[in-house]
Amino acid sequence: MRLLLGCGDERRDGWERVDRSPRAAPDVVHDLDVVPWPFEDDSVEEVEANDVLEHLADVVRFMDECWRVLVPGGRLRIKAVSWRSENLWRDPTHRRGFHVDTFGYFDPSQSWGQKYGKFYSDRQWRLLLALDDGDAVRAEMVPIKECVR
């Protein structure tokens, strides 16, 4: 299974579409701030979250739920508003912007993850990609399942 979180109007073959708004006509209506999500542990191969994280109350809880539902070796792809973007404060529903180093906090091999990651969660990640184009931060990660199992 592949999850498209905060799908809005986007349609994509082969993806389970999740949104909190029934107006988006998703496959699953669910508020991502409410955990646990309605998916089994280790049941998802890919999670994509585009323009979602800046709207959520708890980024660490989001990351923990992605970790929980992803299979070992599964992929998480994120696109979130950059702290440098004018759009960060244009949208009244945005709660925060992201830095290119933000997702390094979840990876114990990254300097920020080594220093602070242990304080946030015992669910760790391997950061494969982190880019900031000024408008958005993009990250690709895989869960490190053997860390807690």
C-alpha positions as CSV (number, residue, x, y, z in Angstrom):
1,M,0.0,0.0,0.0
2,R,1.1,3.6,-0.7
3,L,-0.3,6.5,1.2
4,L,-0.8,10.1,-0.1
5,L,-1.3,12.1,3.0
6,G,-3.2,15.4,2.9
7,C,-4.1,14.6,-0.7
8,G,-6.5,17.5,-1.3
9,D,-7.8,17.2,-4.9
10,E,-4.8,15.2,-6.1
11,R,-5.6,11.9,-7.7
12,R,-2.9,9.2,-8.2
13,D,-3.4,5.6,-9.4
14,G,-2.3,3.0,-6.9
15,W,-2.2,5.4,-3.9
16,E,-4.6,5.4,-0.9
17,R,-5.6,9.0,-0.6
18,V,-5.9,10.4,3.0
19,D,-7.3,13.8,3.9
20,R,-9.2,15.2,6.9
21,S,-11.7,17.0,4.6
22,P,-14.5,14.9,3.1
23,R,-14.7,17.6,0.5
24,A,-11.5,16.3,-1.0
25,A,-13.3,12.9,-1.5
26,P,-10.3,10.9,-0.2
27,D,-10.3,7.2,0.2
28,V,-9.8,7.6,3.9
29,V,-11.1,10.6,5.9
30,H,-8.7,11.1,8.8
31,D,-7.1,14.0,10.7
32,L,-3.4,13.3,10.8
33,D,-3.2,15.0,14.2
34,V,-5.2,12.1,15.6
35,V,-3.2,9.0,16.4
36,P,-3.0,6.2,15.9
37,W,-3.8,6.5,12.2
38,P,-6.2,3.8,10.8
39,F,-3.4,1.7,9.3
40,E,-1.7,-1.4,10.6
41,D,1.9,-1.5,11.7
42,D,4.4,-2.3,8.9
43,S,1.6,-2.2,6.2
44,V,2.7,0.7,4.0
45,E,5.5,0.7,1.3
46,E,5.5,4.5,0.6
47,V,4.2,7.6,2.4
48,E,4.1,10.9,0.6
49,A,3.2,14.1,2.4
50,N,3.2,17.2,0.3
51,D,2.4,20.5,1.9
52,V,1.1,18.7,5.0
53,L,3.5,19.1,7.9
54,E,3.3,22.8,8.2
55,H,-0.4,22.4,9.1
56,L,0.1,19.8,11.8
57,A,0.3,20.3,15.6
58,D,3.0,17.8,16.3
59,V,5.7,16.9,13.8
60,V,7.4,14.3,16.0
61,R,4.1,12.5,16.4
62,F,3.6,12.6,12.6
63,M,7.1,11.1,12.1
64,D,6.4,8.4,14.7
65,E,3.2,7.4,12.9
66,C,4.9,7.2,9.6
67,W,7.6,5.1,11.1
68,R,5.0,2.8,12.6
69,V,3.0,2.2,9.4
70,L,6.0,1.9,7.0
71,V,7.5,-1.5,6.3
72,P,11.2,-2.0,6.9
73,G,12.9,-0.2,3.9
74,G,9.7,1.8,3.2
75,R,10.1,5.3,2.0
76,L,8.8,8.6,3.4
77,R,8.8,11.6,1.0
78,I,8.1,15.0,2.4
79,K,7.6,18.4,0.9
80,A,7.0,21.2,3.4
81,V,7.1,25.0,3.3
82,S,10.6,26.5,3.8
83,W,11.2,28.9,6.6
84,R,12.5,31.3,3.9
85,S,9.3,31.2,1.8
86,E,6.8,34.1,1.7
87,N,4.1,31.4,1.6
88,L,5.0,30.4,5.2
89,W,3.0,33.3,6.6
90,R,0.6,33.9,3.7
91,D,-1.5,30.8,4.5
92,P,-3.3,31.4,7.7
93,T,-3.3,27.6,8.5
94,H,0.5,27.2,8.5
95,R,1.9,26.6,11.9
96,R,5.6,26.5,11.1
97,G,8.2,26.5,8.4
98,F,11.0,24.0,7.9
99,H,14.8,24.2,7.6
100,V,16.9,21.9,5.4
101,D,18.4,20.4,8.6
102,T,15.0,19.8,10.3
103,F,14.7,16.1,9.3
104,G,18.3,15.4,10.4
105,Y,17.1,15.5,13.9
106,F,15.5,12.1,13.3
107,D,18.6,10.5,11.9
108,P,21.3,9.4,14.4
109,S,24.0,9.6,11.8
110,Q,23.4,13.4,11.3
111,S,24.9,15.9,13.7
112,W,21.5,17.3,14.9
113,G,20.2,13.8,15.3
114,Q,23.3,12.8,17.4
115,K,22.9,15.8,19.6
116,Y,19.1,16.0,20.1
117,G,17.4,13.1,18.4
118,K,17.3,10.9,21.5
119,F,15.2,13.5,23.3
120,Y,12.4,13.4,20.7
121,S,11.7,9.8,19.9
122,D,13.2,6.3,20.0
123,R,11.9,5.8,16.4
124,Q,14.9,6.6,14.2
125,W,15.3,7.3,10.5
126,R,17.9,7.4,7.8
127,L,17.8,10.7,5.9
128,L,18.5,10.0,2.2
129,L,17.8,13.5,0.8
130,A,17.2,17.0,2.1
131,L,16.9,20.0,-0.2
132,D,15.7,23.6,0.3
133,D,14.8,25.6,-2.9
134,G,13.7,28.6,-0.9
135,D,10.0,27.8,-1.2
136,A,10.0,24.2,0.0
137,V,12.1,21.7,1.9
138,R,12.1,18.2,0.5
139,A,13.2,15.2,2.4
140,E,13.3,11.5,1.7
141,M,13.8,9.0,4.5
142,V,13.6,5.4,5.5
143,P,12.7,4.0,8.9
144,I,15.5,2.3,10.9
145,K,13.4,-0.5,12.3
146,E,16.1,-2.5,14.1
147,C,16.6,0.5,16.5
148,V,13.6,-0.4,18.7
149,R,12.7,-4.0,17.6
